[in-house]
Structures are given as C-alpha cells and as structure tokens.
Amino acid sequence: MVAAADVKAIRLGHPSYVWRSGQDRRLSQIRQYVALEDRKILDIGCGLGMYVDKFRRFSDEVYGVDVDEEKVAQASEWLPNIQVAPGEHLPFADNQFDVILLNEVIEHVDDDRMTIREAYRCLRPGGQVVIYAPNRLYPFETHGFYVFGRYYFRLLPIVNWLPHAIRDVFCPHVRVYTAREIRRLFDGLDVELVAETHIMPGLDNVAERYGPFGRLIHKGRDLIEATPLRCFGISHFVVARKR
C-alpha cells in the first residue's frame, strides 16, 4: 500500500530541491532563445521556486504557481508572487506575461493540451512559452514504475520505446512525448516554434560519484549533445512564440 504522501510525489514528481549544474545548463539554454531581462515571467509548476529565484536576477516581475500547497507554502517563505493554481486554470488575465516556463510539468498535469492553451492565453503577443518535457527516445524512464501495483523509484530501461498500451501499464502516472506529440499540443494555436531540440541529462550525481572523472563524463555528454544523437536526450526543449 502506497502512502498518501508518496502517491502525491509519484503523481506530481519531485521539484528541484537544490540548484546544480544541470539547472544552470537549462537556464543557459533558455537564455539562448528567450530574453529574460525586465520581462514579466511565470513559472507553471514552480515547486519550491528554484527557477523563480533565478529569474528574479533578471526581472522583478516573476510569478509562480503550483498545485502542491505544501511546496507553495515553502516557496512563499522566501519568494513573492507564489500561489496555488493548476496549469489548466491559471488565475491571470489574458495577455499578461512575456515568458512562461513549464519545466518538466506537462507530463504530470491532468490535461496537457488545456495547460498549453492556458499558457497561450496568458502570453502577450510576441511572448514565448518554454517547455521541457520527457523525451520518448531517451532509453530510460526516470519517474519510476509500477509492477503488480507496487511502485519502484528507479530507472527502467527501454519501456518508453514500447507502444503506449504496454508502456502505460508500467508508467500510468506520467506521460512521455515524441517530437510530433509535443507539436500537437499547439494545434489550433497561432504560434511559431522558435526552438525544437533536446537536452542531455545533467548527470550531476554520476559525475560526483566518479570524482576526478566527473569532468570527463560531463565533457562526453556535451560532445554527444552537439551531434544529432541529442535526439536521444532526456528532455525535449521547445520555445513557442505567440504571434
């Protein structure tokens, strides 16, 4: 029997508890395509507010929403403009934000298409939505899996390459996307896809474990990411601009 607290963590995932080089890489990637200076920014699924905090280095108008009341309470202890709200029903008027981030969020929401439509609604014309989401081509499922009703929090190889009907038996708690499935989330919305690529895993824990060889591990990852093999990265990276 899975405890209620564990069920919530399984369904919602684990937010970034500390800021490490993997998050720095994502922030740098975002800044290649998106201007953050003096912009009004929203982080959907902000968790403990790690990205909200970093964005506040570029702008005073940074907001965050999350469905987890406990995480919102913790984030609000050290950050302003954090509130409880689902991605499908944002508590903001139309055309409010210049940048909206969904970092590993759409795989957990109840309705991923409605969440993208809500983000689009809240964007100003010319504003950009930034998405990181699990890549179906990545060889491992990172959110844990179920076997005979029992949950195991560990990597599961190959399962994401199986047909959805089989894959979802083991991982019914989280979605995974092909590039085509990511694009379909924007069907009917007037957007231009500014960036469509992938990012390799941070590998911070692995690099620490191997000490002096950690830098070589990171360099090898970066070399792979600079080739077409990045299509096997851990996450999609998409930037869509509202026309």
Secondary structure, DSSP 8 states (H G I E B T S, - for coil): ---HHHHHHHHH----SS--HHHHHHHHHHHHH---TT--EEEET-TTSHHHHHHTTT-S-EEEEES-HHHHHHHHTT-SSEEE--TTS-SS-SS-EEEEEEES-TTTSS-HHHHHHHHHHHEEEEEEEEEEEEBTTSSEE-S-EEETTEEE-S-EESGGGS-HHHHHHH-TTS--B-HHHHHHTTTTS-EEEEEEEEE----HHHHHHTGGGHHHHHHHHHHHHTSGGGGGSSEEEEEEEE-
